[in-house]
Amino acid sequence: MTIWNTDDTTRILLPNFATLPRQTVLIVDDDPITLECLTLLVQAAGFDVRSASSGREALAFLHREYC
């Protein structure tokens, strides 16, 4: 999969993760725009995404889901 930058000078090549078992990625960032961009990019690569806007929120999610 290739994602082109809006000015068409840069591209990001992503491996084809569709052939692998579905994986979940936890993205943590306190900047809402960065969090949204990363979430969309990782989802486009075929991952399930969970996001958190702080370390505390991420730890709460991990505790809830995996403990």
C-alpha positions in Angstrom: 0.0 0.0 0.0 1.3 3.4 -0.8 0.1 6.6 0.8 0.9 9.8 -1.0 1.5 13.1 0.7 -0.8 15.9 -0.5 2.0 17.6 -2.4 2.8 14.4 -4.2 6.5 14.6 -3.5 6.6 12.1 -0.6 5.2 8.6 -0.3 4.9 6.2 2.6 5.2 2.5 1.7 3.4 0.2 4.0 3.7 -3.6 4.0 0.6 -5.6 3.3 -0.5 -6.5 6.7 -3.8 -8.0 5.4 -2.1 -11.4 5.1 -1.3 -11.5 8.8 -3.6 -12.2 11.8 -5.4 -9.0 12.9 -3.4 -7.2 15.5 -4.3 -4.4 17.9 -2.2 -1.3 18.4 -2.6 1.1 21.3 -1.6 4.7 20.3 -1.0 7.2 23.1 -0.5 10.9 22.4 -1.7 14.1 24.2 -2.1 16.0 21.0 -5.5 15.3 19.5 -4.5 16.0 15.9 -1.5 13.7 16.1 -3.5 11.0 17.8 -6.1 11.1 15.0 -3.5 11.1 12.2 -1.7 8.2 13.7 -4.9 6.3 14.3 -6.0 6.7 10.7 -2.5 5.8 9.3 -2.3 2.6 11.5 -5.9 1.7 10.7 -5.1 2.1 7.0 -2.3 -0.4 7.5 -4.9 -3.0 8.6 -4.6 -2.9 12.4 -7.3 -2.6 15.0 -6.5 0.6 16.9 -7.2 1.7 20.4 -6.2 5.2 21.4 -5.6 7.1 24.6 -4.8 10.8 25.2 -2.6 10.2 28.2 -0.5 7.6 29.9 -3.0 7.3 32.7 -5.8 6.6 30.2 -3.6 4.1 28.4 -2.8 2.3 31.7 -6.5 2.2 32.6 -7.3 0.6 29.2 -4.6 -2.0 29.6 -5.8 -2.8 33.1 -9.4 -3.1 32.0 -8.6 -5.2 28.9 -5.7 -7.4 30.0 -5.7 -7.8 33.8 
